Amino acid sequence: MGELRASKPLTCKYHINVEDEFFSEENGQVYRNGKIFRHCVDVKTGKLMSRELIKTNRALVMYDVSNIKVIELEKS
């Protein structure tokens, strides 16, 4: 959890969300994949003002994955 500080009130609040997340196995290693978005929501109305793709993530998993659904990707 983070905190955003400003000298004046902000007009929107920010949320970071992961979408299309899945775990894949490639060459015997498991990766966590997903798209990370920043949403800007108007403080007064609650309306979504913007949605920005920050990063497409592919990170090596270093913890136990025995209880996680892992997709085996085809080798290219």
N, C-alpha and C positions, 0 to 999 in steps of 0.2 A: 504494500500500500504506500503510495506517495502523497506528497502534498505540494500544491502549487500556491505560491505567494505572489501578491501584486500590491502596488501602492494605491490602486483604485479598484472598485468592484468590477468583476469581469461580467461580460454580457453572456458568456456561455461557459458551460462546464464540460470537461473532457472525460471521455471514457476510452480505455484501450481494450479491444476485444480481439480474440483469435477466432477465425472462421476457417472452415474446410480443414479442420485438424484431423490428422491420422498418423499412425505409426507404421513405418515400413522397415522391412528387413532387406538389406543389400549386402551381399558378400559376408554373411554371418554377423553383421552389425545392425542394430536397430536405431532408426532415426525418427525424431518427432518432426512432423511437417505441418505447416499451416500458414495462413496469411494473417498478418497483424494489422489491424485497422485502428485509426484514431477517429472517434466520433465527437463532434462538437454539438452540444445540445443547448438551445436557448434557455437561460435560467428562468425567464418569466413564463414562457409558453410551454416548455418541455419539448418543443419541436426540434427534430434533427436538422441542424443547419448545414453540416458537412460531414462527409465520410471519406477519409483519406487512407489509401493503402500505404503503410509505413514500410513494411518489409515482408518478403516471402521467406519464411523461416525453414531451415533444414538443419536440425541439431542432433548430434550424436547423443544417444541416451546412455547414461552411466549408472542407472539404477535397475533394480529387479523389474523385469517386464513379464513375469510369468502370469500375471492376472490382467494383462492388457491385450486387446485384439491387435495383432500385428499383421499387416498385409505384406506378402512376399512379392516383391517386384521382379519382373522378368529381367534377366541380364541382357544388356545390349552389346 
